[in-house]
Amino acid sequence: MMRQRYILFLFGTITLIGAMVYMEGYVNIQEITHRGFEKSSIQMAEEVNEKRKSSIQKFCKLNKFPPINVTIASWSRRYAIVRPRLYFSDAMKFILCETPKCGTTQWRNLMLIMDGHLEGYEAGPEDNIVLSKSHNFMWTKFDLENQTHVNNISERLRQYFKIMTTRDPLERLVSAYRDKLETDRDPYYYNVSKRIHKSANPESPPGLASFNEFIDYILSTENRRWLDPHWKPYSELCDPCNIDYDHIARMETLYDDAEVITRNIAIARDRIYNATGHEGLQERRNELFHEYFLKLPIAKRDAIFRYYKDQYDMFDYDYPDFISDSNFHSNE
């Protein structure tokens, strides 16, 4: 009897140990599989980034822009408003070119926190702008007339991880119009919207600019470098032919790009973007994009696309499907 109990106990123990080994092996296999997938997705995002960088380099070379070689001298001859919109963090060893309406507010907020200018909370939009300009904006912190400051800028541009962000150029116009000109939430842009409307309709009662009037206003601006940053082309905001950015992020691939960037600057991704709760956002953006542009006359759609076409080519975006001119699509 005792022998039978011993055998049963021994059998049970062996079975339990076997189950534990199996489970441990299962967990390890799951972990390895997960890590392998994660690594693969990172590699794919890095390959996509190299393709984007290559597109910029080819465009700059084809259009006889200066070679990609960071120089400070050319910027010192420009007004600050038309210099690259560079923000930096010494704590993160990180440089961001601000491209409004492309998800850069979160990066500026993170820089403020990491540099000790915020106590771990998000600043409101106005506070974010004021604090960032004061603490992290390259042209506030450094004087280009001072050679020591120029050297400090050059050193950071060589050593820090540099990024810029983009989104479909015309979709960005819809976002800028809806956020800045379609409402009276922002006093400054409320007045801008009224001026655009008044310019388009001198005899009409006061009001806000329509999207059609907004597009006409942009088309009437010959020198794009003087446009408002919210609708100024990326090439004018960030000088990508002269700054070799390490990563070209996109609003459309926000989370994959953030994964690569945060790994390079040793920050957890959830410090910058939470991957949950944003389902369907890009689909909604696409719907709004088409909704606003399909109301425009065909000729005006083509004209505004022509105005920003170099941004599509430079940053390797597909042309919008509502563009009518077949010559555009033949060059895709």
C-alpha positions as CSV (number, residue, x, y, z in Angstrom):
1,M,0.0,0.0,0.0
2,M,2.8,2.3,1.0
3,R,4.6,1.5,-2.2
4,Q,1.5,2.3,-4.3
5,R,1.2,5.7,-2.6
6,Y,4.9,6.4,-3.1
7,I,4.5,5.5,-6.8
8,L,1.5,7.8,-7.1
9,F,3.2,10.6,-5.3
10,L,6.3,10.2,-7.5
11,F,4.2,10.1,-10.6
12,G,2.3,13.3,-9.5
13,T,5.5,15.1,-8.7
14,I,7.0,14.2,-12.1
15,T,3.8,15.3,-13.9
16,L,3.8,18.6,-12.0
17,I,7.5,19.3,-12.8
18,G,6.8,18.4,-16.4
19,A,3.9,20.8,-16.5
20,M,6.0,23.5,-15.0
21,V,8.9,23.0,-17.5
22,Y,6.4,23.0,-20.3
23,M,4.8,26.2,-19.1
24,E,8.1,27.8,-18.6
25,G,9.1,26.7,-22.1
26,Y,5.8,28.0,-23.5
27,V,6.3,31.4,-21.8
28,N,9.8,31.7,-23.1
29,I,8.7,30.8,-26.6
30,Q,6.0,33.4,-26.3
31,E,8.5,36.0,-25.1
32,I,10.9,35.1,-27.8
33,T,8.2,35.2,-30.5
34,H,6.9,38.6,-29.2
35,R,10.4,40.0,-29.1
36,G,11.1,38.7,-32.6
37,F,7.9,40.4,-33.9
38,E,8.8,43.6,-32.1
39,K,12.3,43.6,-33.5
40,S,10.9,42.9,-37.0
41,S,8.4,45.9,-36.7
42,I,11.3,48.2,-35.6
43,Q,13.4,47.0,-38.5
44,M,10.6,47.7,-40.9
45,A,10.1,51.2,-39.5
46,E,13.8,51.9,-39.8
47,E,13.8,50.8,-43.4
48,V,10.8,53.0,-44.2
49,N,12.7,55.9,-42.5
50,E,15.7,55.3,-44.7
51,K,13.4,55.4,-47.8
52,R,12.0,58.7,-46.7
53,K,15.5,60.2,-46.1
54,S,16.6,58.9,-49.5
55,S,13.6,60.6,-51.1
56,I,14.7,63.9,-49.6
57,Q,18.3,63.5,-50.7
58,K,17.3,62.7,-54.2
59,F,14.9,65.6,-54.4
60,C,17.5,68.0,-53.1
61,K,20.1,66.8,-55.6
62,L,17.7,66.8,-58.6
63,N,16.5,70.3,-57.8
64,K,20.0,71.6,-57.2
65,F,19.5,72.4,-53.6
66,P,22.7,72.7,-51.5
67,P,24.1,69.3,-50.5
68,I,23.1,67.9,-47.2
69,N,25.8,69.5,-45.0
70,V,24.8,71.3,-41.8
71,T,25.9,74.9,-42.0
72,I,25.1,77.8,-39.6
73,A,26.4,80.7,-41.7
74,S,23.5,80.7,-44.1
75,W,21.0,80.9,-41.3
76,S,22.7,83.9,-39.7
77,R,21.7,85.9,-42.8
78,R,18.0,85.1,-42.4
79,Y,15.4,86.6,-40.1
80,A,14.7,84.3,-37.2
81,I,11.2,83.7,-38.5
82,V,12.5,82.0,-41.6
83,R,15.2,79.9,-39.9
84,P,14.6,76.2,-39.3
85,R,12.2,75.9,-36.3
86,L,14.6,73.9,-34.1
87,Y,13.9,73.0,-30.5
88,F,16.5,71.1,-28.5
89,S,16.8,69.1,-25.2
90,D,20.2,68.7,-23.6
91,A,18.8,66.1,-21.2
92,M,17.5,64.0,-24.1
93,K,20.3,64.9,-26.6
94,F,17.5,65.5,-29.0
95,I,16.5,68.1,-31.6
96,L,13.0,68.6,-33.0
97,C,12.1,70.7,-36.0
98,E,8.6,72.0,-35.3
99,T,6.1,71.4,-38.0
100,P,2.7,72.7,-36.7
101,K,-0.3,70.3,-37.1
102,C,2.0,67.3,-37.4
103,G,2.1,66.1,-33.7
104,T,5.0,68.1,-32.5
105,T,3.4,69.6,-29.4
106,Q,3.8,66.3,-27.5
107,W,7.6,66.3,-28.3
108,R,8.0,69.8,-27.1
109,N,6.1,68.9,-23.9
110,L,8.4,66.0,-23.3
111,M,11.5,68.1,-23.7
112,L,10.1,70.6,-21.1
113,I,9.5,67.8,-18.7
114,M,12.9,66.1,-19.2
115,D,14.8,69.3,-19.0
116,G,13.1,70.1,-15.7
117,H,10.8,73.0,-16.8
118,L,7.6,71.1,-16.1
119,E,6.7,69.0,-13.1
120,G,5.6,65.9,-15.0
121,Y,2.4,67.3,-16.4
122,E,1.3,68.5,-19.8
123,A,1.2,72.2,-20.4
124,G,-1.7,73.8,-22.2
125,P,-1.2,74.8,-25.8
126,E,-0.4,78.4,-24.9
127,D,1.9,77.6,-22.0
128,N,3.6,74.9,-24.1
129,I,4.5,77.5,-26.8
130,V,5.7,80.1,-24.3
131,L,7.8,77.7,-22.2
132,S,9.3,76.0,-25.2
133,K,10.2,79.3,-26.9
134,S,11.8,80.4,-23.6
135,H,13.7,77.2,-22.7
136,N,14.1,75.0,-25.8
137,F,14.0,77.1,-29.0
138,M,17.4,77.2,-30.7
139,W,17.2,80.9,-31.7
140,T,16.1,82.1,-28.3
141,K,18.9,80.3,-26.5
142,F,21.8,81.1,-28.9
143,D,23.0,84.2,-30.7
144,L,24.3,83.6,-34.2
145,E,26.5,86.7,-33.8
146,N,28.4,84.9,-31.0
147,Q,31.0,82.4,-32.3
148,T,30.8,80.4,-29.1
149,H,27.1,80.1,-29.5
150,V,27.5,79.1,-33.2
151,N,29.9,76.3,-32.1
152,N,27.4,75.2,-29.5
153,I,24.7,74.9,-32.2
154,S,27.0,73.0,-34.5
155,E,28.0,70.6,-31.8
156,R,24.4,69.8,-31.0
157,L,23.5,69.4,-34.7
158,R,26.3,66.9,-35.0
159,Q,25.7,64.9,-31.9
160,Y,22.0,65.0,-31.0
161,F,19.3,62.8,-32.5
162,K,17.3,65.0,-34.9
163,I,13.8,64.5,-36.1
164,M,11.1,66.3,-38.1
165,T,7.5,65.2,-38.6
166,T,5.2,65.5,-41.6
167,R,1.7,64.5,-42.8
168,D,0.0,64.7,-46.2
169,P,0.6,68.3,-47.1
170,L,-3.0,69.1,-48.2
171,E,-4.6,67.2,-45.4
172,R,-2.5,69.4,-43.1
173,L,-4.1,72.5,-44.7
174,V,-7.6,71.2,-43.7
175,S,-6.4,70.6,-40.2
176,A,-4.9,74.1,-39.9
177,Y,-8.0,75.7,-41.3
178,R,-10.4,73.8,-39.0
179,D,-8.2,74.5,-35.9
180,K,-7.1,78.1,-36.6
181,L,-9.5,79.9,-39.0
182,E,-12.9,78.2,-38.9
183,T,-13.6,79.1,-35.3
184,D,-13.0,82.0,-32.9
185,R,-11.2,80.0,-30.3
186,D,-7.8,81.7,-30.8
187,P,-8.0,85.5,-30.8
188,Y,-4.9,85.9,-33.0
189,Y,-6.2,83.6,-35.7
190,Y,-9.7,84.8,-35.3
191,N,-8.4,88.2,-36.6
192,V,-6.3,86.5,-39.3
193,S,-9.5,84.7,-40.5
194,K,-11.5,87.9,-40.6
195,R,-8.7,89.7,-42.6
196,I,-8.6,86.9,-45.1
197,H,-12.4,87.1,-45.5
198,K,-12.4,90.9,-45.8
199,S,-9.6,90.8,-48.4
200,A,-11.6,88.3,-50.5
201,N,-14.9,90.2,-50.1
202,P,-14.2,93.9,-49.4
203,E,-17.9,94.8,-49.6
204,S,-19.3,91.9,-47.6
205,P,-20.2,92.0,-43.8
206,P,-17.4,90.9,-41.4
207,G,-17.0,87.2,-41.0
208,L,-14.6,84.3,-40.9
209,A,-12.8,83.0,-44.0
210,S,-14.2,80.1,-45.9
211,F,-12.0,77.3,-46.9
212,N,-12.2,78.5,-50.5
213,E,-11.0,82.0,-49.4
214,F,-8.2,80.4,-47.3
215,I,-6.9,78.5,-50.4
216,D,-7.1,81.7,-52.5
217,Y,-5.1,83.5,-49.8
218,I,-2.3,80.9,-49.9
219,L,-2.2,80.9,-53.7
220,S,-1.8,84.7,-53.7
221,T,1.4,84.4,-51.5
222,E,4.3,84.1,-53.9
223,N,7.1,83.8,-51.4
224,R,6.2,80.7,-49.3
225,R,8.8,81.4,-46.6
226,W,6.6,84.2,-45.3
227,L,3.5,82.0,-44.8
228,D,2.2,81.2,-41.3
229,P,4.0,78.2,-39.9
230,H,0.8,76.2,-39.8
231,W,0.6,76.2,-43.6
232,K,4.2,76.9,-44.5
233,P,5.8,74.0,-46.5
234,Y,8.0,71.6,-44.6
235,S,11.0,72.4,-46.7
236,E,10.7,76.1,-45.5
237,L,10.2,75.1,-41.9
238,C,13.0,72.6,-41.5
239,D,15.6,73.1,-44.2
240,P,15.9,69.3,-44.8
241,C,18.4,69.8,-47.7
242,N,20.9,71.3,-45.2
243,I,20.0,69.3,-42.1
244,D,20.5,65.6,-42.1
245,Y,17.6,64.5,-39.9
246,D,18.0,61.1,-38.3
247,H,14.3,60.3,-38.5
248,I,11.5,61.6,-40.7
249,A,8.3,60.8,-38.8
250,R,4.8,60.9,-40.2
251,M,1.5,61.7,-38.6
252,E,0.1,58.7,-40.5
253,T,2.6,56.3,-38.9
254,L,2.9,58.0,-35.5
255,Y,3.3,55.1,-33.2
256,D,5.8,53.1,-35.3
257,D,7.9,56.2,-35.7
258,A,7.7,57.0,-32.0
259,E,8.9,53.5,-31.2
260,V,12.1,54.0,-33.2
261,I,12.7,57.5,-32.0
262,T,12.2,56.8,-28.3
263,R,14.5,53.8,-28.5
264,N,17.2,56.1,-29.9
265,I,16.8,58.6,-27.1
266,A,16.2,56.0,-24.3
267,I,12.7,57.1,-23.5
268,A,9.6,54.9,-23.0
269,R,7.2,55.3,-25.9
270,D,4.2,55.9,-23.6
271,R,5.9,59.0,-22.4
272,I,5.1,60.6,-25.8
273,Y,2.2,58.8,-27.4
274,N,-0.4,56.3,-26.0
275,A,-1.1,53.8,-28.7
276,T,-4.6,53.1,-27.4
277,G,-7.7,55.3,-27.8
278,H,-6.8,56.6,-31.3
279,E,-8.6,54.0,-33.4
280,G,-10.2,55.4,-36.5
281,L,-8.5,58.9,-36.2
282,Q,-6.6,58.6,-39.5
283,E,-9.8,57.4,-41.3
284,R,-11.7,60.4,-40.0
285,R,-8.8,62.7,-41.1
286,N,-9.1,61.3,-44.6
287,E,-12.8,61.8,-44.6
288,L,-12.4,65.5,-43.6
289,F,-9.6,65.9,-46.2
290,H,-11.9,64.8,-49.0
291,E,-14.9,66.6,-47.6
292,Y,-13.2,70.0,-47.7
293,F,-11.3,69.6,-51.0
294,L,-14.1,68.1,-53.0
295,K,-16.1,71.4,-52.4
296,L,-13.4,73.4,-54.2
297,P,-13.6,73.9,-58.0
298,I,-11.4,71.4,-59.8
299,A,-9.1,74.1,-61.2
300,K,-8.5,75.4,-57.6
301,R,-7.7,71.9,-56.3
302,D,-5.1,71.5,-59.0
303,A,-3.7,74.9,-58.4
304,I,-3.2,74.3,-54.6
305,F,-1.8,70.9,-55.3
306,R,0.7,72.4,-57.7
307,Y,1.7,74.9,-55.0
308,Y,2.6,72.1,-52.6
309,K,3.5,69.4,-55.2
310,D,7.3,69.6,-54.3
311,Q,6.4,68.7,-50.8
312,Y,4.7,65.5,-52.0
313,D,7.7,64.7,-54.1
314,M,10.3,65.5,-51.5
315,F,8.7,63.6,-48.7
316,D,7.5,60.7,-50.9
317,Y,3.7,61.1,-50.4
318,D,1.2,59.7,-52.9
319,Y,-0.7,62.3,-54.9
320,P,-4.3,62.9,-53.8
321,D,-6.8,60.9,-55.8
322,F,-9.0,64.0,-56.5
323,I,-6.4,65.8,-58.6
324,S,-7.6,65.9,-62.1
325,D,-4.5,66.8,-64.1
326,S,-3.3,63.5,-65.7
327,N,0.2,65.0,-66.0
328,F,0.6,65.0,-62.3
329,H,-0.4,61.3,-61.9
330,S,1.9,60.2,-64.8
331,N,4.9,61.3,-62.7
332,E,4.0,59.2,-59.7
